[in-house]
Each structure stands twice: as C-alpha cells, then as structure tokens.
Amino acid sequence: MKAKEMWDNYIQINSKDINETYEAWHFCNNEKSANELADLVVNNEKTATASGLCLYEFENEELPKVGGLNIILDWEGNAKCITKTSKVYTAKFNEVTDQHAFKEGEGNKTLSYWREVHRKVFTEELKNHGKTFNENMVIVCEEFEVVWR
C-alpha cells in the first residue's frame, strides 16, 4: 500500500483529521535499517527517534511538531503505519537519557548501544554536509504512537 492509499483509509475513519497533512518517510539511509526500524514501529517496540538539529537547518526543514502525523514507509516506499508525534524536545548528544534510548527500541535498548549506533549515523550524515560530529551536538528527540496500521 502506498502512503496516499493508507492516508485515505485513515481519514475515512478519522474524519476529524481530514484537514491535517502528513509527512511520509523512511528511517535511515539503507534498506536493511529502514525496513527493520519500520517493523519495530509497527510492533510498538520503537516509539521514539532522534535526529541532529543541524540537519534540519542544513535541509531547511521544520522540526517535528506535537500532533504531527507521519506515514512510516519501508525502503521501497510501502506504507507500514501512521504515527502521531506526542513529544518533541532537544538534548545534547551526551545528555540523551536511558529512557529515550529504550523508547527507540533498537538493539538491546541501552544507552550505550544507542550512542554507539547514533554516533556512527550522525558522523556519516554530518560528513555529507562537510561537518564533523561532536558529543555536544544538539539532538531533536521525538516520541510518537502508532495511530493506524
């Protein structure tokens, strides 16, 4: 199912959201991770994500907003579910909490695992913009819930 088809199904049942818009996107920059993370969301194991604040600035994108609706896609662009953002806050990379790492649902759900994986991800993303990673970079932390499968 494509994003528009899932959205049409969703608004037929949830007409209160009919005037709202959605963002459709996949996690990560590789097929394996994008599909694995989408499945974690569908299974309610992943209820949070994190991005570098500077990446929003580089790409001139708005930060996520509480109440925002997102269609989570797999790598091939198939709609997996719709999420609704419940919380957005910022923290320095080295101040992200155990609780946030657990909510991201990846690996063994520990902060040390989160830091190891995200250090690599942010290093690569920043490199693409000619920047370098540091432990004090500001992270946008987003929490969400699945509202449609």
C-alpha positions in Angstrom: 0.0 0.0 0.0 1.3 3.5 -0.8 1.2 6.4 1.5 -1.8 8.2 -0.1 -3.9 5.0 0.0 -3.1 4.5 3.7 -3.9 8.1 4.4 -7.3 7.9 2.5 -8.2 4.8 4.6 -7.2 6.6 7.8 -9.2 9.8 7.1 -12.3 7.8 6.2 -12.4 6.5 9.7 -10.9 9.5 11.4 -12.6 12.4 9.7 -11.5 14.8 12.5 -8.0 14.8 11.0 -9.2 15.3 7.4 -7.8 18.9 7.3 -4.4 17.8 8.6 -1.5 16.9 6.5 1.1 14.2 6.9 4.7 13.5 6.2 5.7 10.2 4.6 9.3 9.0 5.1 11.5 6.0 6.0 14.2 5.7 8.6 17.9 5.7 7.8 19.8 5.7 4.6 19.9 2.0 3.8 17.3 -0.7 3.1 18.1 -3.1 5.9 17.9 -0.5 8.7 14.9 1.3 7.1 12.9 -1.9 7.0 13.9 -3.1 10.4 13.1 0.2 12.1 9.7 0.4 10.3 8.9 -3.1 11.7 9.9 -2.0 15.2 7.4 0.9 14.9 4.6 -1.4 13.6 5.2 -3.7 16.5 5.2 -0.8 19.1 8.8 -1.6 20.1 10.1 1.7 18.7 8.2 4.8 20.0 10.9 7.4 19.6 13.5 8.6 17.2 16.3 11.2 17.1 17.9 13.5 14.5 20.6 16.1 14.6 19.1 19.7 14.9 21.7 21.0 12.5 20.4 18.5 9.8 17.0 20.2 9.9 18.8 23.5 9.5 21.0 22.3 6.6 18.0 20.9 4.8 15.7 23.9 5.7 13.2 21.5 7.2 10.7 22.2 10.0 11.1 20.4 13.3 8.5 17.8 14.1 5.5 19.1 16.0 3.4 17.5 18.7 0.3 16.2 17.0 2.1 15.8 13.6 1.1 12.7 11.6 3.7 10.6 9.8 3.4 7.7 7.5 6.3 5.4 8.1 7.5 3.8 4.9 9.7 0.8 4.2 12.7 1.3 1.9 10.6 0.5 -1.2 8.0 3.2 -0.3 5.3 1.0 1.1 3.3 2.5 3.9 3.6 0.5 7.1 1.7 2.6 9.6 0.7 6.1 10.7 2.3 7.7 13.8 1.3 10.8 15.8 4.0 12.8 17.5 3.4 13.1 21.2 6.6 14.8 22.4 9.5 16.8 20.9 12.4 18.1 22.8 16.1 18.8 22.4 19.2 17.5 24.3 22.9 17.4 23.7 24.0 14.0 22.3 25.9 13.2 25.6 22.7 14.1 27.6 20.3 11.8 25.8 18.7 9.6 28.5 18.4 5.9 29.1 14.7 6.3 28.8 14.9 7.8 25.4 17.3 5.1 24.2 14.9 2.4 25.5 12.0 4.1 23.6 14.0 4.0 20.4 13.7 0.2 20.7 16.9 -0.6 18.8 19.4 -3.4 19.6 19.5 -4.1 23.3 17.7 -0.8 24.1 20.5 0.5 26.2 22.0 4.0 26.1 25.4 2.6 25.3 24.0 0.8 22.2 22.1 4.0 21.2 25.2 6.1 21.5 27.4 3.7 19.5 24.9 3.4 16.6 23.9 7.1 16.6 27.5 8.3 16.8 28.1 6.4 13.5 24.9 7.6 11.9 25.4 11.3 12.8 29.1 11.1 11.8 28.1 9.9 8.4 25.3 12.4 8.0 27.4 15.4 9.1 30.2 14.3 6.8 27.8 14.6 3.9 27.5 18.3 4.8 31.2 18.9 5.4 30.8 18.9 9.2 32.2 16.7 12.0 30.4 15.0 14.9 30.9 16.0 18.5 29.3 14.9 21.7 27.8 18.3 22.4 25.7 18.4 19.2 22.0 19.1 19.8 19.7 16.2 19.1 16.0 16.5 18.3 14.2 13.8 20.3 10.8 12.8 19.1 8.3 10.4 20.7 5.3 9.0 18.9 2.5 6.5 19.0 1.1 4.3 16.2 -2.5 5.5 15.4 -3.1 3.4 12.2 -1.8 0.1 10.8 
